[in-house]
Amino acid sequence: FSFTVMSISIRVEGEDDGITIFQEPKPNSELSCRPLCLMFVDESDHETLTAILGPVVAERKAMMESRLIISVGGLLRSFRFFFRGTGYDEKMVREMEGLEASGSTYVCTLCDSTRAEASQNMVLHSITRSHDENLERYEIWRKNPFSESADELRDRVKGVSAKPFMETLPTLDALHCDIGNATEFYKIFQDEIGEVYQRSNPSREERRRWRSTLDKQLRNKLKLKPVMRMNGNYARRLMTCEAVEVVCELVPSEERREALKRLMDLYVQMKPVWRSTCPSRDCPDQLCRYSYNSQQFADLLSTTFKYRYDGKITNYLHKTLAHVPEIIERDGSIGAWASEGNESGNKLFRRFRKMNARQSKPFELED
């Protein structure tokens, strides 16, 4: 197990603010990210995960609660450690914090909103969940002190259904946000090609035909090959004004074409805020306009695209619209801790596992 020093600050005794003397210039590089937790979450069951990571979590907690005193230049200096886990996608946060799976009624890992509430009020939410509160809710779930029914108890604990194992910072992962939102836009494009807003319950064959039409158009015009599962590179290519222009060639209605272009234009303005390493420095104008743009985006979804968002909304779309400004204000960045570096390690882990397994053969390796 290893960790990377991301920043070092000096604080004079008696003062609140510290001075940063070192900051890792590429915090989401694969050179900096050692995804121990991700490896076990993706590849192991819950029992294996807790057994292996239990001692690591205990040691990390001990380091955070103590001070390291070292003699520097003949003077004793006191050091404290602050840990920050990065690259935690929705699945991992829910596993670590004891929450129900991603399809739960409780749509968010940051607040208590249900999917219906989040679709009615897309923007005005605050971060309210915490590790300590999840632990308290688990005890209520386990003991049921008020002798409530299953539905009443579930409503009281807001989707906590297992014991929280490891504390995670309530935040948003930029890469998985890109992938989740691109997946949703990919479905919107198909619905607009098939004019779903004018009809209800299209057949599976019709949906398959719309998807095939979209894939063919993207391949011919953008050289974008279809993928079985959305990935970061595909998401980055799809979520552009160029891509929406290509898609609009297949949309029959001029009014719907304009709405799609407006939706993508707002998204492109919002995206740098959660992708940038330092949004206040790199894109101050977009940061200032984020709340306004997110409200415009939400209004468009709840009117023009109401057929998709009447009583439901995707997890990452909710976080994108409701929680980004609060996270930026608290942490200064979201993109600085994006998980591209963590994900790039997965290929190495797969290779190591194949090479070191007893039955593996070198020629079975795949790229």
C-alpha positions as CSV (number, residue, x, y, z in Angstrom):
1,F,0.0,0.0,0.0
2,S,1.4,3.4,-0.9
3,F,0.1,7.0,-1.0
4,T,1.3,10.1,-2.7
5,V,2.0,13.5,-1.2
6,M,-0.4,15.9,-2.9
7,S,0.4,19.1,-1.1
8,I,2.4,20.4,1.9
9,S,1.4,23.5,3.9
10,I,3.0,25.4,6.7
11,R,0.9,27.0,9.4
12,V,2.3,29.3,12.1
13,E,1.1,28.4,15.6
14,G,-1.9,30.5,16.5
15,E,-2.9,31.3,13.0
16,D,-5.8,29.7,11.0
17,D,-4.5,29.9,7.5
18,G,-1.5,28.0,6.2
19,I,0.9,28.6,3.3
20,T,1.2,25.9,0.7
21,I,4.9,25.3,-0.1
22,F,4.4,22.2,-2.4
23,Q,1.5,21.1,-4.6
24,E,1.5,18.1,-6.9
25,P,1.2,19.6,-10.5
26,K,-0.5,16.5,-11.9
27,P,-2.6,15.0,-9.1
28,N,-4.7,12.8,-11.3
29,S,-1.7,11.2,-13.2
30,E,-1.2,7.5,-13.0
31,L,2.1,8.3,-11.4
32,S,0.3,9.8,-8.4
33,C,-2.7,7.5,-8.1
34,R,-2.4,4.1,-6.4
35,P,-5.9,2.7,-6.6
36,L,-5.7,0.0,-3.9
37,C,-9.4,0.5,-2.9
38,L,-10.6,0.5,-6.4
39,M,-8.9,-2.8,-7.2
40,F,-10.6,-4.5,-4.3
41,V,-14.0,-2.9,-4.8
42,D,-14.2,-3.9,-8.4
43,E,-12.7,-7.4,-8.0
44,S,-13.8,-8.7,-4.6
45,D,-17.0,-9.3,-2.6
46,H,-17.7,-7.1,0.5
47,E,-16.3,-9.6,3.0
48,T,-12.9,-9.8,1.2
49,L,-12.8,-6.1,0.8
50,T,-13.4,-5.4,4.5
51,A,-11.0,-8.1,5.6
52,I,-8.1,-6.8,3.5
53,L,-8.7,-3.0,3.8
54,G,-9.7,-3.1,7.5
55,P,-6.1,-2.8,8.8
56,V,-5.3,-0.1,6.2
57,V,-8.3,2.0,7.3
58,A,-7.4,1.6,11.0
59,E,-3.8,2.7,10.3
60,R,-4.9,5.7,8.3
61,K,-7.3,6.7,11.1
62,A,-4.5,6.4,13.6
63,M,-2.2,8.6,11.5
64,M,-4.9,11.3,11.1
65,E,-5.5,11.4,14.9
66,S,-1.8,11.7,15.8
67,R,1.1,14.0,15.1
68,L,4.5,13.3,13.8
69,I,7.3,15.3,15.6
70,I,10.6,15.5,13.7
71,S,13.7,17.5,14.5
72,V,14.4,19.8,11.6
73,G,17.5,22.1,11.8
74,G,17.7,21.4,15.5
75,L,14.1,22.4,16.2
76,L,11.2,20.1,16.8
77,R,8.6,20.3,14.0
78,S,5.0,18.9,14.3
79,F,3.4,17.3,11.2
80,R,-0.2,16.2,10.6
81,F,-1.6,14.0,7.9
82,F,-4.8,14.6,5.9
83,F,-5.9,11.8,3.6
84,R,-8.0,12.2,0.5
85,G,-9.3,9.3,-1.5
86,T,-9.7,9.9,-5.2
87,G,-11.5,8.3,-8.1
88,Y,-14.4,6.9,-6.0
89,D,-17.2,6.3,-8.5
90,E,-20.9,5.9,-7.5
91,K,-20.6,2.2,-7.0
92,M,-17.6,2.4,-4.7
93,V,-19.0,5.3,-2.5
94,R,-22.2,3.3,-2.0
95,E,-20.3,0.2,-1.1
96,M,-18.0,2.1,1.3
97,E,-20.8,4.1,3.0
98,G,-23.4,1.3,3.3
99,L,-25.9,2.8,0.9
100,E,-28.3,1.0,-1.4
101,A,-27.1,0.3,-5.0
102,S,-27.2,2.9,-7.8
103,G,-30.7,2.1,-8.9
104,S,-32.1,3.1,-5.4
105,T,-34.9,5.6,-4.9
106,Y,-32.4,7.6,-3.0
107,V,-30.6,9.0,-6.0
108,C,-27.7,10.8,-4.4
109,T,-24.6,9.9,-2.2
110,L,-24.4,13.6,-1.1
111,C,-27.9,14.5,-0.1
112,D,-31.1,12.7,1.0
113,S,-33.2,13.4,-2.2
114,T,-35.3,10.8,-3.8
115,R,-35.3,10.4,-7.5
116,A,-38.7,12.0,-7.8
117,E,-37.7,15.0,-5.6
118,A,-34.5,15.5,-7.6
119,S,-36.4,15.5,-10.9
120,Q,-38.9,18.1,-9.6
121,N,-36.2,20.4,-8.1
122,M,-33.1,19.8,-10.1
123,V,-30.8,22.5,-8.8
124,L,-31.6,23.6,-5.2
125,H,-29.9,20.9,-3.0
126,S,-27.2,20.9,-0.4
127,I,-24.7,18.3,0.7
128,T,-26.1,16.8,3.9
129,R,-24.9,13.2,4.1
130,S,-21.8,12.3,6.2
131,H,-20.0,9.2,7.4
132,D,-21.0,9.6,11.0
133,E,-24.7,10.2,10.1
134,N,-24.6,7.0,7.9
135,L,-23.3,5.1,10.9
136,E,-26.1,6.4,13.1
137,R,-28.7,5.5,10.4
138,Y,-27.3,2.0,10.1
139,E,-27.8,1.5,13.9
140,I,-31.4,2.7,13.5
141,W,-31.8,0.3,10.5
142,R,-30.4,-2.6,12.5
143,K,-32.3,-2.0,15.7
144,N,-35.6,-0.4,14.5
145,P,-36.1,1.4,17.8
146,F,-39.5,2.8,16.8
147,S,-40.9,-0.5,15.6
148,E,-41.7,0.9,12.2
149,S,-42.7,-0.9,9.0
150,A,-40.0,-1.7,6.4
151,D,-41.1,1.2,4.2
152,E,-41.2,3.7,7.2
153,L,-37.8,2.5,8.4
154,R,-36.2,2.8,4.9
155,D,-37.6,6.3,4.7
156,R,-36.1,7.2,8.1
157,V,-32.6,6.0,7.2
158,K,-32.7,7.4,3.6
159,G,-31.3,4.3,1.9
160,V,-28.6,3.2,4.4
161,S,-28.8,-0.6,4.4
162,A,-25.3,-1.8,5.5
163,K,-22.7,-0.8,8.0
164,P,-20.5,2.0,6.5
165,F,-16.9,0.7,6.3
166,M,-14.7,3.6,5.3
167,E,-15.2,7.3,5.3
168,T,-15.3,9.0,1.9
169,L,-15.2,12.7,1.2
170,P,-18.7,13.8,-0.1
171,T,-17.7,14.8,-3.6
172,L,-18.1,14.0,-7.3
173,D,-15.7,12.2,-9.6
174,A,-15.1,14.1,-12.8
175,L,-14.4,11.2,-15.1
176,H,-17.5,9.2,-14.0
177,C,-19.5,12.3,-14.2
178,D,-18.5,12.7,-17.9
179,I,-19.3,9.0,-18.6
180,G,-22.7,9.1,-16.8
181,N,-23.8,12.3,-18.5
182,A,-22.6,11.1,-21.9
183,T,-24.5,7.9,-21.5
184,E,-27.7,9.9,-20.8
185,F,-27.1,12.3,-23.8
186,Y,-26.5,9.2,-26.0
187,K,-30.0,8.0,-25.0
188,I,-31.5,11.5,-25.5
189,F,-30.1,11.5,-29.1
190,Q,-31.8,8.2,-29.8
191,D,-35.1,9.4,-28.4
192,E,-35.0,12.6,-30.5
193,I,-34.2,10.6,-33.7
194,G,-37.3,8.5,-33.0
195,E,-39.4,11.5,-31.8
196,V,-40.3,9.8,-28.6
197,Y,-41.8,13.1,-27.3
198,Q,-44.8,12.5,-29.6
199,R,-45.4,8.9,-28.6
200,S,-45.2,6.5,-25.7
201,N,-43.7,3.1,-25.1
202,P,-41.8,2.5,-28.4
203,S,-40.9,-1.1,-29.1
204,R,-37.5,-2.6,-28.5
205,E,-37.0,-3.1,-32.2
206,E,-37.7,0.6,-32.8
207,R,-35.2,1.6,-30.2
208,R,-32.6,-0.8,-31.6
209,R,-33.1,0.8,-35.0
210,W,-32.6,4.3,-33.7
211,R,-29.4,3.3,-31.9
212,S,-28.1,1.7,-35.1
213,T,-28.9,4.9,-37.1
214,L,-27.1,7.0,-34.5
215,D,-24.1,4.7,-34.4
216,K,-23.8,4.7,-38.2
217,Q,-24.0,8.6,-38.3
218,L,-21.4,9.0,-35.6
219,R,-19.1,6.5,-37.3
220,N,-19.4,8.1,-40.8
221,K,-19.2,11.8,-39.8
222,L,-17.0,11.7,-36.6
223,K,-15.1,8.4,-37.1
224,L,-16.6,7.5,-33.7
225,K,-16.8,3.7,-33.5
226,P,-19.7,2.2,-31.4
227,V,-18.7,0.9,-27.9
228,M,-20.4,-1.7,-25.8
229,R,-19.9,0.3,-22.7
230,M,-19.4,4.1,-22.5
231,N,-15.8,5.1,-21.7
232,G,-14.0,8.4,-21.1
233,N,-12.6,8.9,-24.6
234,Y,-16.0,8.2,-26.3
235,A,-17.7,10.5,-23.8
236,R,-15.3,13.4,-24.5
237,R,-15.9,13.0,-28.3
238,L,-19.6,12.7,-27.9
239,M,-20.2,15.7,-25.6
240,T,-19.2,18.4,-28.1
241,C,-21.1,21.0,-30.3
242,E,-19.6,19.3,-33.4
243,A,-21.2,15.9,-32.3
244,V,-24.6,17.5,-31.7
245,E,-24.5,19.1,-35.2
246,V,-24.0,15.7,-36.7
247,V,-26.8,14.2,-34.6
248,C,-29.2,17.0,-35.5
249,E,-29.0,16.0,-39.2
250,L,-31.1,13.0,-38.1
251,V,-33.7,14.9,-36.0
252,P,-36.8,15.8,-38.1
253,S,-38.0,18.8,-36.2
254,E,-36.2,22.2,-36.4
255,E,-37.5,23.2,-33.0
256,R,-36.1,20.0,-31.4
257,R,-32.8,20.5,-33.2
258,E,-32.5,24.0,-31.7
259,A,-33.3,22.6,-28.2
260,L,-30.6,19.9,-28.5
261,K,-28.0,22.4,-29.6
262,R,-29.0,24.7,-26.7
263,L,-28.8,21.8,-24.2
264,M,-25.3,20.9,-25.5
265,D,-24.1,24.5,-25.5
266,L,-25.1,24.9,-21.9
267,Y,-23.3,21.6,-21.0
268,V,-20.1,22.7,-22.8
269,Q,-20.1,25.9,-20.8
270,M,-20.6,24.1,-17.5
271,K,-18.1,21.2,-18.1
272,P,-14.8,23.1,-17.6
273,V,-15.9,23.9,-14.0
274,W,-15.7,20.3,-12.8
275,R,-13.0,19.2,-15.2
276,S,-10.5,22.0,-14.5
277,T,-7.7,21.6,-12.0
278,C,-8.3,25.1,-10.7
279,P,-11.6,26.6,-12.0
280,S,-11.2,29.9,-10.3
281,R,-7.9,30.4,-12.2
282,D,-8.6,28.5,-15.5
283,C,-12.3,29.4,-16.2
284,P,-13.5,32.1,-13.8
285,D,-16.3,33.2,-16.1
286,Q,-17.8,29.8,-16.4
287,L,-17.5,29.3,-12.7
288,C,-19.5,32.6,-12.0
289,R,-22.2,31.6,-14.5
290,Y,-22.4,27.9,-13.4
291,S,-25.5,28.3,-11.2
292,Y,-27.3,30.3,-13.9
293,N,-26.3,27.8,-16.6
294,S,-27.4,24.8,-14.5
295,Q,-30.8,26.4,-13.9
296,Q,-31.2,27.1,-17.6
297,F,-30.2,23.5,-18.3
298,A,-32.7,22.2,-15.7
299,D,-35.5,24.3,-17.1
300,L,-34.9,22.9,-20.6
301,L,-34.9,19.3,-19.2
302,S,-38.2,19.9,-17.3
303,T,-40.0,21.4,-20.2
304,T,-38.7,20.4,-23.7
305,F,-37.4,17.1,-22.5
306,K,-40.1,16.4,-19.9
307,Y,-40.9,13.0,-21.4
308,R,-37.5,11.7,-20.0
309,Y,-37.4,13.6,-16.7
310,D,-41.0,13.4,-15.4
311,G,-40.4,11.8,-12.0
312,K,-36.9,10.5,-12.7
313,I,-33.3,11.7,-13.3
314,T,-29.9,10.0,-13.5
315,N,-27.6,10.1,-10.5
316,Y,-24.8,12.0,-12.1
317,L,-27.0,14.5,-13.8
318,H,-28.5,15.4,-10.4
319,K,-25.0,15.8,-8.9
320,T,-23.9,17.9,-11.9
321,L,-26.8,20.3,-11.6
322,A,-27.2,20.5,-7.8
323,H,-23.8,19.9,-6.1
324,V,-20.9,21.2,-8.2
325,P,-20.8,24.8,-6.9
326,E,-20.8,23.7,-3.3
327,I,-18.0,21.2,-3.8
328,I,-15.9,23.8,-5.7
329,E,-16.5,26.3,-2.9
330,R,-15.3,23.8,-0.3
331,D,-12.4,22.1,-2.1
332,G,-11.4,24.5,-4.8
333,S,-11.6,21.8,-7.5
334,I,-13.2,18.6,-8.7
335,G,-11.1,17.9,-11.8
336,A,-7.8,17.9,-9.8
337,W,-8.8,14.6,-8.3
338,A,-10.4,13.0,-11.4
339,S,-9.9,9.2,-11.7
340,E,-8.2,8.9,-15.1
341,G,-5.0,8.0,-13.3
342,N,-6.7,5.4,-11.2
343,E,-8.5,3.9,-14.2
344,S,-5.3,3.6,-16.2
345,G,-3.9,1.4,-13.4
346,N,-6.7,-1.2,-14.0
347,K,-5.0,-2.4,-17.2
348,L,-1.8,-3.0,-15.2
349,F,-3.7,-4.9,-12.5
350,R,-5.4,-7.1,-15.1
351,R,-2.1,-7.9,-16.6
352,F,-0.4,-8.7,-13.3
353,R,-3.3,-10.9,-12.3
354,K,-3.0,-12.9,-15.5
355,M,0.8,-13.2,-15.4
356,N,1.0,-14.2,-11.8
357,A,-2.0,-16.6,-11.7
358,R,-1.0,-20.3,-11.7
359,Q,-2.8,-21.3,-14.9
360,S,-1.9,-18.2,-17.0
361,K,0.2,-18.4,-20.1
362,P,2.0,-15.4,-21.6
363,F,0.3,-15.7,-25.0
364,E,-3.1,-15.3,-23.4
365,L,-2.5,-11.7,-22.5
366,E,-4.7,-9.2,-24.2
367,D,-4.3,-5.4,-24.7
